[in-house]
Amino acid sequence: MTESLTVGDATLCYSVRGRGPGLLVPWCNFPWPDMPFVDTLSERFTVVLASPRGYQHSTRLDPSHEYSADLLVDDLLAVCDHTGLATFSVLGYSLTAAMAGWLAAASPRVGAVALGGFPLLGSYGAVLHGAQETAAAIARDEDAAAALAEDFDTRAVLTFYGELAECTDDALVDLACPVLAFWGTNDDILQSFDTSANFGKDLADRGITTLTLDGCDHVGAILGLGAVIGEIADWLLRVG
């Protein structure tokens, strides 16, 4: 069941499932509530699916107001406060993996992060460029733009990636909390962001725990997450 929280003049939508240690999942451009692996996680965690401003049914800002990464962090933490998560782990994939890493860098309340399908050692500038090209292509297709607008405000995505592009390309690797990175071995999108040929080894050399989904591309890895969700849950419970 989706609930809402009022913060100032904004409404933030969220959903809570299960009971146990806190696990935040930013709910932005992917239908997390419909995924069976969220039910699996809720057997071991209090899973909070939270949408910051600009995403899902949360408030969209009018053109006179700017989105920001700080606002994103404030919104996610506000939902965590409201749902009783004093400390918590974070799980994200692609866009929301970057958000999870950013939140971990910003708040000591994050005990561990599991980040999927994001170029942790690649070019954040290239991520922004790719998002800008995708947004421009979508804008040319009115039906596609209308459909995606139900899930997110493109301005929110591009603003976040723009701020990320101003960081050093390892900013989401050097975190104070433990990090697990997972990805599909056939993820052409991930490889397009200037990741190294020895991506897994380079991450491991930085102290990152790694997990791969063999034969999966970018979409296949998140849709097939159920195959490894038990391993991710075990790791989160062990280190978070």
Phi, psi and omega per residue, in radians:
M1 nan 2.300 3.115
T2 -1.515 2.329 3.105
E3 -2.090 3.054 -3.123
S4 -2.395 2.629 3.131
L5 -2.216 2.301 3.095
T6 -1.649 2.181 3.086
V7 -2.186 1.855 -3.039
G8 1.063 -2.154 3.114
D9 -1.747 0.274 -3.114
A10 -1.953 2.686 3.036
T11 -2.028 2.258 3.106
L12 -1.968 2.230 3.117
C13 -1.659 2.585 -3.115
Y14 -2.763 2.921 3.078
S15 -2.514 2.495 3.139
V16 -2.133 2.333 3.106
R17 -2.383 2.500 2.979
G18 1.419 -3.019 3.127
R19 -2.609 2.432 3.140
G20 2.548 -2.808 3.078
P21 -0.992 2.597 -3.081
G22 -1.251 2.390 3.048
L23 -2.385 1.965 3.109
L24 -1.602 2.340 3.044
V25 -2.195 1.888 3.053
P26 -1.041 2.209 -3.054
W27 -1.898 1.709 -2.973
C28 -2.189 -1.342 -3.019
N29 -1.981 0.260 -3.096
F30 -2.405 2.441 -3.066
P31 -1.385 1.125 -3.127
W32 -0.889 -0.734 -3.082
P33 -1.052 -0.400 -3.096
D34 -1.533 -0.094 -3.038
M35 -1.536 2.255 -3.116
P36 -1.095 -0.443 -3.129
F37 -1.228 -0.327 3.028
V38 -1.199 -0.657 3.061
D39 -1.115 -0.659 3.094
T40 -1.096 -0.783 3.114
L41 -1.097 -0.625 -3.089
S42 -1.204 -0.230 3.043
E43 -1.284 -0.272 -3.071
R44 -2.223 -0.233 -3.082
F45 -2.332 2.776 2.787
T46 -1.476 1.809 -3.082
V47 -1.606 2.104 3.093
V48 -1.938 2.001 3.050
L49 -1.652 2.060 -2.998
A50 -2.255 2.308 3.127
S51 -1.891 1.985 3.040
P52 -1.243 3.001 3.103
R53 -0.981 2.353 -3.132
G54 1.793 -0.073 -3.035
Y55 -2.321 2.543 3.115
Q56 0.889 -2.245 -3.071
H57 -1.687 0.170 3.074
S58 -1.326 2.859 -3.081
T59 -0.975 2.391 3.000
R60 -1.745 2.364 3.140
L61 -1.422 2.439 3.080
D62 -1.325 2.885 -3.034
P63 -1.022 -0.303 3.136
S64 -1.430 -0.109 3.134
H65 -2.115 2.470 -3.063
E66 -1.774 2.435 2.928
Y67 -1.302 2.825 3.052
S68 -2.790 2.791 3.073
A69 -1.138 -0.600 3.090
D70 -1.092 -0.718 3.115
L71 -1.135 -0.700 3.076
L72 -0.991 -0.860 3.134
V73 -1.078 -0.800 -3.135
D74 -1.029 -0.729 -3.117
D75 -1.166 -0.788 -3.137
L76 -1.117 -0.730 3.126
L77 -1.196 -0.578 3.100
A78 -1.096 -0.714 3.093
V79 -1.169 -0.700 3.103
C80 -1.089 -0.739 3.077
D81 -1.031 -0.816 -3.072
H82 -1.130 -0.585 -3.089
T83 -1.675 0.075 3.021
G84 1.486 0.343 3.112
L85 -1.611 1.705 3.108
A86 -1.279 -0.772 3.012
T87 -2.284 2.750 -3.008
F88 -2.940 2.828 2.947
S89 -1.701 2.899 -3.139
V90 -2.324 2.398 3.072
L91 -2.115 2.317 3.087
G92 -2.639 2.860 3.126
Y93 -2.420 2.296 3.111
S94 1.041 -2.028 3.133
L95 -0.943 -0.820 -3.070
T96 -1.317 -0.307 2.986
A97 -1.183 -0.739 3.087
A98 -1.093 -0.696 3.094
M99 -1.111 -0.726 -3.140
A100 -1.101 -0.747 3.106
G101 -1.133 -0.701 3.115
W102 -1.097 -0.761 3.133
L103 -1.089 -0.713 3.124
A104 -1.111 -0.628 3.104
A105 -1.226 -0.494 -3.048
A106 -1.565 -0.450 -2.997
S107 -2.289 2.255 3.078
P108 -1.279 -0.064 3.120
R109 -1.277 -0.297 -3.118
V110 -1.443 2.092 -3.097
G111 -1.578 -0.417 -3.139
A112 -2.929 2.677 3.101
V113 -2.323 2.439 3.009
A114 -2.005 1.973 -2.976
L115 -2.027 2.095 -3.098
G116 -2.000 2.528 2.968
G117 1.069 0.556 3.135
F118 -2.257 2.494 -3.092
P119 -1.348 1.364 -3.096
L120 -1.040 -0.512 3.106
L121 -1.995 0.239 3.131
G122 -1.720 -2.885 -3.062
S123 -1.568 2.023 3.068
Y124 -1.216 -0.507 3.041
G125 -1.112 -0.672 3.106
A126 -1.177 -0.583 3.076
V127 -1.089 -0.802 3.111
L128 -1.057 -0.799 -3.133
H129 -1.058 -0.744 3.120
G130 -1.106 -0.712 3.128
A131 -1.153 -0.667 3.122
Q132 -1.136 -0.731 3.127
E133 -1.134 -0.727 3.120
T134 -1.115 -0.761 3.133
A135 -1.078 -0.707 3.135
A136 -1.133 -0.696 3.128
A137 -1.163 -0.711 3.126
I138 -1.133 -0.697 -3.115
A139 -1.068 -0.446 3.138
R140 -1.377 -0.213 -3.137
D141 -1.998 1.768 -3.023
E142 -1.048 -0.685 -3.126
D143 -1.167 -0.758 3.133
A144 -1.155 -0.708 3.138
A145 -1.109 -0.720 3.136
A146 -1.145 -0.678 -3.140
A147 -1.163 -0.779 -3.128
L148 -1.228 -0.503 3.132
A149 -1.099 -0.380 3.067
E150 -1.166 -0.509 -3.078
D151 -1.673 -0.606 -3.095
F152 -2.817 2.760 3.028
D153 -1.590 2.091 -3.111
T154 -0.958 -0.599 3.120
R155 -1.031 -0.672 -3.130
A156 -1.116 -0.766 -3.139
V157 -1.119 -0.866 -3.079
L158 -1.165 -0.595 3.092
T159 -1.137 -0.771 3.131
F160 -1.097 -0.845 3.141
Y161 -1.121 -0.553 3.101
G162 -1.119 -0.738 3.105
E163 -1.206 -0.637 3.108
L164 -1.123 -0.659 -3.117
A165 -1.130 -0.330 3.106
E166 -1.422 -0.169 -3.136
C167 -1.536 2.864 2.981
T168 -1.167 2.647 -3.009
D169 -1.224 -0.067 3.071
D170 -1.965 0.264 -3.033
A171 -1.076 -0.545 -3.116
L172 -1.635 0.160 3.063
V173 -1.783 -0.755 -3.075
D174 -1.471 1.274 -3.123
L175 -1.835 2.761 -3.128
A176 -1.319 -0.386 -3.105
C177 -1.776 2.857 3.086
P178 -1.100 2.546 -3.104
V179 -2.220 2.328 2.957
L180 -2.010 2.265 3.086
A181 -1.970 2.347 3.101
F182 -2.359 2.588 -3.092
W183 -2.865 2.842 3.067
G184 -1.462 2.435 -3.094
T185 -1.207 -0.304 3.106
N186 -1.899 0.538 -3.095
D187 -1.444 1.623 -3.134
D188 -1.172 -0.560 3.126
I189 -1.113 -0.803 3.120
L190 -1.039 -0.792 -3.093
Q191 -1.202 -0.371 -3.124
S192 -1.280 -0.217 -3.093
F193 -1.672 0.654 3.026
D194 1.070 0.564 3.026
T195 -1.264 2.717 -3.074
S196 -1.311 2.826 3.102
A197 -1.138 -0.500 3.129
N198 -1.901 0.902 -3.043
F199 -0.898 -0.898 -3.098
G200 -1.089 -0.785 -3.137
K201 -1.136 -0.735 -3.129
D202 -1.103 -0.666 3.075
L203 -1.148 -0.793 -3.140
A204 -1.067 -0.656 3.110
D205 -1.131 -0.387 3.108
R206 -1.588 0.092 3.120
G207 1.535 0.251 -3.130
I208 -1.588 2.326 2.996
T209 -1.330 2.377 -3.075
T210 -2.141 2.650 -3.140
L211 -2.609 2.244 -3.122
T212 -2.031 2.628 3.040
L213 -1.915 1.812 -3.006
D214 -1.098 2.300 3.055
G215 1.370 0.027 -3.083
C216 -1.627 2.454 2.994
D217 -1.555 -2.912 -3.020
H218 -1.095 -0.814 3.139
V219 -1.301 -0.694 -3.115
G220 -1.064 -0.571 -3.115
A221 -1.162 -0.730 -3.140
I222 -1.312 -0.649 3.110
L223 -1.207 -0.480 -3.136
G224 -1.705 0.285 -3.047
L225 -1.088 -0.415 3.134
G226 -1.006 -0.459 -3.108
A227 -1.187 -0.434 -3.091
V228 -2.159 0.119 -3.050
I229 -1.111 -0.523 3.095
G230 -1.135 -0.698 3.107
E231 -1.153 -0.703 3.115
I232 -1.133 -0.755 3.131
A233 -1.095 -0.757 3.112
D234 -1.016 -0.767 -3.114
W235 -1.145 -0.775 -3.139
L236 -1.067 -0.739 -3.134
L237 -1.184 -0.538 -3.106
R238 -1.335 -0.675 -3.003
V239 -1.900 -0.338 -3.024
G240 -1.307 nan nan
